[in-house]
Amino acid sequence: MSGAAESPGAGQAGRQPIIRTKNLKKSFGRLEVLKDITLEVPEKSLFAVIGQSGTGKSVLFKTIIGMLKPDGGKVWFKNTELTALGKRDLSKIRKSFGYSFQNAALFDSMNVGENLAFPLREVLGISSKGEIKKRVSELLEWIELPGIELKRPDELSGGMRKRVGVARALIMRPEVLFFDEPTTGLDPVLAETINDLVVRVNKELYITCVMITHDIPGAFRIADKICFLDQGYIIADGSPAEISGSQHALVKEFMRISFGGLEK
């Protein structure tokens, strides 16, 4: 299967949204984090959420997938309104989502193979040792880390931990994979390899990828669509070219700081 990526934004116009939110709100006591979020994530796209720290990006992720209950507004996955579901039905739908945590969140008491096998046993109920071993081995080979099943998390480099975290999120074969700051803590070279892995997940496996990132140049290089979140509102969204041309003062300043050094 070819790993060649389309140019950002290619083919977006004909894609139906796989995730939608309308007037989404979430507060913690008197602190309003999400004030009015309406967005659409096209199916099989690579969608990036950017913005300053503390503007609600992680809360938005957790509210979309049902880890947090919104105070207002609605969320849809395809044609199903998630915000109208009970816990049991929501749990079934959430099997369609994968989540790659910022720090990989691997179980330190388990080796790599056991970490990847855990969701297969505990969530999907697969009991066949042969099937589990086959899926773990194939996925480790796909992320270009074959044969590390017996290594423990503390024996892995930062980049390897990130890759294994992505593999564990992928092993349930989700339709949507959420990435929480996939390149945080990595040097520029490793950050680029992880961004390239996100592209492979999207283009080779045809999985919708939604990522929070502070790596602005990386997001503009790989994303089809970008959403700029600030103080609980979306202040700009569109293709990388459309965001680059935004006249919003904060977006322009963000772009100047992120890309100013590259323009010299």
Helices and strands as residue ranges (DSSP letters): E 17-28, E 31-42, E 46-50, H 57-64, E 72-77, E 80-81, G 82-84, H 87-93, G 94-96, E 97-100, H 112-122, H 129-142, G 153-155, H 158-170, E 176-180, H 188-205, E 208-212, H 216-222, E 225-230, E 233-238, H 240-244, H 249-259, G 260-262
